[in-house]
Amino acid sequence: MLLTGAAVAAAGPIAFVGLAVPHLARALVGADHRWTLLVAALLGPALVLGADVAGRLVAPPGEIPAGIITALLGAPLLALLVRRAKVVTA
């Protein structure tokens, strides 16, 4: 989790989509990498576009940056993934 936080801090919240979308794609289509790659390639831009549209619709005279919307969506997803992670002992 610490490495994920450092990566998002360095690259910005939009890059968080690159960390979250493959997990969402795998949850949708299963473990077959051919389908996971295709769904992730389509889901990533759709998620950013949806975040941008939502940011424009929420505050009509202004605009909420897409990075804030993706961070609001991605933080609970990261928390869910961390809670579900299996601990491997040596």
GIZI-V161053 format. One line per field, one symbol per residue. phi: phi as a letter, one per 40 degrees, with the letter a starting at -180 (. if undefined). burial: b if it has 24 or more other C-alpha atoms within 12 Angstrom, else e. A space follows every 10 residues. Layout:
BEGIN
phi=???
burial=???
END
This chain:
BEGIN
phi=.ccccccccc chcccccccc ccccccccbg cccccccccc cccdcccccc ccccccccbd cbacdccccc cccccccccc cccccccbbc
burial=eeebeeebee eebbbbbbbb bbbbbeeeee eeeeeeeebb eebbeebbee beebeeeeee eeeebbbbbb bebbbeebee eeeeeeeeee
END
